[in-house]
Amino acid sequence: MKSGTALVMLFALLVFSGCSVAKAPVGLYASDTLKVERLGRNTYLHISYLETESFGKVPCNGLAIISRGEALILDTPVDEAASRELLNWIEKDMHSRAVAVVPTHFHDDCLGGLRVFHDAGARSYANALTIELAAAGGSEAPQQGFETFLELEVGNIKVASEYLGPGHTRDNIVSYIPSEKILFGGCLVKSLNAGKGYLGDADTQAWPATVRKAREKYGKARWVVPGHGQPGSTALLDYTAELFSKD
């Protein structure tokens, strides 16, 4: 009787923990320049690679939310070649079309391939300051701006984007997919045990408070996706806030 009860309890624990713990991403596509992994029912992690002088070859994260033949992209791949590759995967493998792009700040690892998506007919949305900074730097600028909050719908999936304050840059935003409890923190959020990274446009004094706002509002997220490195739990938010509190 005792052993049978123990087995039942163990089975129940596994079942209920499976409902609350995010599963590991599943690889769907891989080349030398782009990877795509499934993160949720309708959410896909895309990873491209930025060559830098200070940090070498850096993997850069973005998301594609795909529903009912439509795709919304959070951060483009780092350049136009990788962006064409992602667009081709969306069209050929997922039988969908990109309808919207949301770059989370003005650096190339967020909008380096934006022109490709514009040429494909996708609309782009960003913090108004992102548009200003991108244009000032000579980059392809997003088309439509918002100040603090934007909600878009792709297929039947809602995606909320919000400006919570400065951190990695003055304009960085976060995006949240409520139906899948996935928070895309972008470069505002660090992967576990990561260093501080590039700080040339950062506000390190404001950074911890901005991340704590994200923690307070999106504390029920099952996945938190940083701009670089492995996705994880809300522990990434705690780690990032602590990292920049040491200044």
C-alpha positions as CSV (number, residue, x, y, z in Angstrom):
1,M,0.0,0.0,0.0
2,K,2.7,2.4,0.9
3,S,4.7,1.8,-2.3
4,G,1.5,2.2,-4.4
5,T,0.7,5.5,-2.6
6,A,4.2,6.7,-3.3
7,L,3.9,6.0,-7.0
8,V,0.6,7.8,-7.2
9,M,2.1,10.8,-5.4
10,L,5.1,10.8,-7.7
11,F,2.9,10.6,-10.8
12,A,0.8,13.5,-9.6
13,L,3.9,15.5,-8.9
14,L,5.2,14.9,-12.4
15,V,1.9,15.8,-14.0
16,F,1.4,19.0,-12.1
17,S,5.0,20.1,-12.4
18,G,4.7,19.6,-16.1
19,C,1.9,22.1,-16.2
20,S,3.9,24.8,-14.5
21,V,7.5,24.3,-15.6
22,A,8.6,25.4,-19.1
23,K,9.9,22.7,-21.3
24,A,13.3,23.0,-23.0
25,P,13.2,24.7,-26.4
26,V,12.9,22.4,-29.4
27,G,15.3,22.9,-32.3
28,L,13.5,23.3,-35.7
29,Y,16.1,24.9,-38.0
30,A,19.8,25.5,-38.0
31,S,22.4,26.9,-40.3
32,D,25.7,28.7,-39.8
33,T,23.9,32.1,-39.5
34,L,20.5,31.3,-38.0
35,K,18.8,28.9,-35.6
36,V,15.1,28.6,-34.8
37,E,13.7,26.8,-31.7
38,R,10.2,26.3,-30.5
39,L,9.6,28.0,-27.2
40,G,5.8,27.8,-26.8
41,R,2.8,26.7,-28.8
42,N,2.9,29.7,-31.1
43,T,6.3,31.3,-30.1
44,Y,9.7,30.6,-31.7
45,L,13.1,31.7,-30.6
46,H,15.4,32.9,-33.5
47,I,19.1,33.2,-32.9
48,S,21.5,35.0,-35.2
49,Y,25.1,36.0,-34.8
50,L,26.7,39.4,-34.5
51,E,30.5,39.8,-35.1
52,T,31.9,42.3,-32.5
53,E,35.4,43.5,-31.8
54,S,35.0,43.4,-28.0
55,F,33.0,40.2,-27.5
56,G,33.7,38.1,-30.6
57,K,30.8,36.3,-32.2
58,V,27.7,37.0,-30.1
59,P,24.5,35.0,-30.4
60,C,21.5,37.4,-30.5
61,N,17.9,36.4,-29.6
62,G,14.6,37.4,-31.0
63,L,11.1,35.9,-31.2
64,A,8.6,35.0,-33.9
65,I,5.0,34.7,-32.8
66,I,3.1,32.8,-35.5
67,S,-0.7,32.2,-35.5
68,R,-3.2,31.6,-38.3
69,G,-0.8,32.3,-41.1
70,E,0.6,35.5,-39.6
71,A,3.9,36.2,-37.9
72,L,5.0,39.0,-35.6
73,I,8.8,39.4,-35.1
74,L,10.3,40.7,-31.9
75,D,13.8,42.0,-33.0
76,T,15.0,41.1,-36.4
77,P,18.1,38.9,-36.9
78,V,21.3,40.9,-36.9
79,D,21.6,41.5,-40.6
80,E,19.7,41.4,-43.9
81,A,21.0,37.9,-44.9
82,A,19.9,36.2,-41.7
83,S,16.6,38.1,-41.8
84,R,15.9,36.8,-45.3
85,E,16.7,33.3,-44.0
86,L,14.1,33.8,-41.2
87,L,11.6,35.2,-43.5
88,N,12.1,32.2,-45.9
89,W,11.6,29.8,-43.0
90,I,8.4,31.6,-41.9
91,E,7.0,31.4,-45.5
92,K,8.2,28.0,-46.6
93,D,8.1,25.9,-43.4
94,M,5.4,27.7,-41.4
95,H,3.3,28.7,-44.5
96,S,2.9,32.2,-42.9
97,R,3.8,35.8,-43.7
98,A,5.4,38.4,-41.5
99,V,2.9,41.1,-40.8
100,A,4.6,43.1,-38.0
101,V,8.0,43.7,-36.5
102,V,8.8,45.2,-33.1
103,P,12.5,46.1,-32.5
104,T,13.1,46.5,-28.8
105,H,15.8,49.1,-29.1
106,F,17.8,50.9,-31.7
107,H,20.9,48.6,-32.0
108,D,21.7,46.4,-35.0
109,D,20.9,43.2,-33.0
110,C,17.3,44.4,-32.9
111,L,16.7,46.1,-36.3
112,G,19.7,45.2,-38.5
113,G,17.4,43.3,-40.9
114,L,14.4,45.6,-40.7
115,R,14.6,46.7,-44.4
116,V,14.0,43.0,-45.4
117,F,10.8,42.9,-43.5
118,H,9.6,46.3,-44.8
119,D,10.3,45.1,-48.4
120,A,8.2,42.0,-47.6
121,G,5.3,44.2,-46.6
122,A,5.5,43.9,-42.8
123,R,4.7,47.0,-40.7
124,S,7.1,48.0,-37.9
125,Y,6.4,49.4,-34.5
126,A,8.7,50.7,-31.8
127,N,9.2,53.1,-29.0
128,A,9.2,56.7,-30.5
129,L,12.7,57.2,-29.1
130,T,13.9,54.0,-31.0
131,I,12.7,55.6,-34.2
132,E,14.5,58.8,-33.5
133,L,17.8,57.1,-32.5
134,A,17.7,54.7,-35.4
135,A,17.2,57.5,-37.9
136,A,20.0,59.6,-36.3
137,G,22.4,56.6,-36.6
138,G,21.6,56.0,-40.3
139,S,19.7,52.8,-39.7
140,E,16.4,51.7,-41.3
141,A,13.9,53.2,-38.9
142,P,10.7,51.6,-37.6
143,Q,7.5,53.1,-39.1
144,Q,5.1,53.7,-36.3
145,G,6.0,54.9,-32.8
146,F,4.4,54.6,-29.3
147,E,5.3,56.2,-26.0
148,T,4.7,53.7,-23.2
149,F,2.4,50.8,-24.3
150,L,1.4,49.0,-27.5
151,E,-0.7,45.9,-28.0
152,L,-0.7,44.1,-31.3
153,E,-2.6,41.0,-32.4
154,V,-1.2,38.4,-34.7
155,G,-3.7,35.7,-35.7
156,N,-5.5,35.2,-32.4
157,I,-2.4,35.9,-30.2
158,K,-2.0,39.2,-28.4
159,V,1.5,40.7,-27.8
160,A,2.0,43.6,-25.4
161,S,5.1,45.9,-25.6
162,E,5.9,48.3,-22.9
163,Y,8.5,51.0,-22.0
164,L,9.4,50.6,-18.3
165,G,12.4,52.9,-18.3
166,P,16.1,53.0,-19.4
167,G,18.7,50.3,-18.9
168,H,20.8,48.8,-21.7
169,T,19.7,51.8,-23.7
170,R,17.4,54.8,-23.1
171,D,14.7,53.4,-25.4
172,N,14.7,49.6,-24.5
173,I,11.2,48.0,-24.2
174,V,10.0,44.6,-23.1
175,S,7.3,42.5,-24.8
176,Y,4.9,39.9,-23.3
177,I,2.8,37.1,-24.8
178,P,0.1,36.6,-22.1
179,S,-1.4,33.4,-23.6
180,E,2.0,31.7,-23.3
181,K,3.4,33.6,-20.4
182,I,6.6,34.5,-22.3
183,L,8.4,37.7,-21.5
184,F,10.9,39.0,-24.1
185,G,13.3,41.1,-22.1
186,G,15.7,41.8,-24.9
187,C,19.0,43.4,-23.9
188,L,17.4,44.8,-20.8
189,V,17.7,41.3,-19.3
190,K,20.9,39.3,-18.9
191,S,21.1,35.5,-19.0
192,L,22.2,33.8,-15.8
193,N,25.9,34.4,-14.9
194,A,26.4,36.8,-17.9
195,G,28.5,39.9,-17.6
196,K,27.3,43.4,-18.1
197,G,28.1,43.4,-21.8
198,Y,28.2,46.6,-23.9
199,L,27.4,49.7,-21.9
200,G,28.1,52.4,-24.4
201,D,24.4,53.6,-24.5
202,A,23.4,52.3,-21.0
203,D,22.0,53.9,-17.9
204,T,23.4,51.6,-15.3
205,Q,21.9,53.6,-12.4
206,A,18.4,53.3,-13.7
207,W,18.8,49.7,-14.9
208,P,18.0,47.8,-11.7
209,A,14.7,49.8,-11.1
210,T,13.6,49.2,-14.6
211,V,14.1,45.5,-14.4
212,R,12.3,45.3,-11.0
213,K,9.3,47.0,-12.6
214,A,9.3,44.1,-15.2
215,R,9.7,41.6,-12.3
216,E,6.7,43.1,-10.5
217,K,4.4,43.3,-13.6
218,Y,5.5,40.0,-15.3
219,G,6.4,37.9,-12.4
220,K,4.2,35.0,-13.5
221,A,6.2,34.5,-16.8
222,R,7.1,30.9,-17.5
223,W,9.9,32.0,-19.9
224,V,12.1,35.1,-19.8
225,V,14.1,35.6,-22.9
226,P,17.2,37.7,-22.7
227,G,18.8,39.5,-25.6
228,H,21.8,37.1,-25.5
229,G,22.2,33.7,-24.0
230,Q,19.8,31.1,-22.7
231,P,16.2,31.8,-21.8
232,G,15.1,31.0,-18.3
233,S,12.8,31.8,-15.5
234,T,12.1,35.1,-13.7
235,A,15.4,34.4,-11.9
236,L,17.0,36.2,-14.9
237,L,15.2,39.4,-13.8
238,D,16.5,39.0,-10.3
239,Y,20.0,38.3,-11.5
240,T,20.0,41.3,-13.8
241,A,18.7,43.7,-11.1
242,E,21.3,42.4,-8.7
243,L,24.1,42.6,-11.3
244,F,23.6,46.3,-11.9
245,S,22.9,47.1,-8.2
246,K,26.6,46.4,-7.6
247,D,27.7,49.7,-9.2
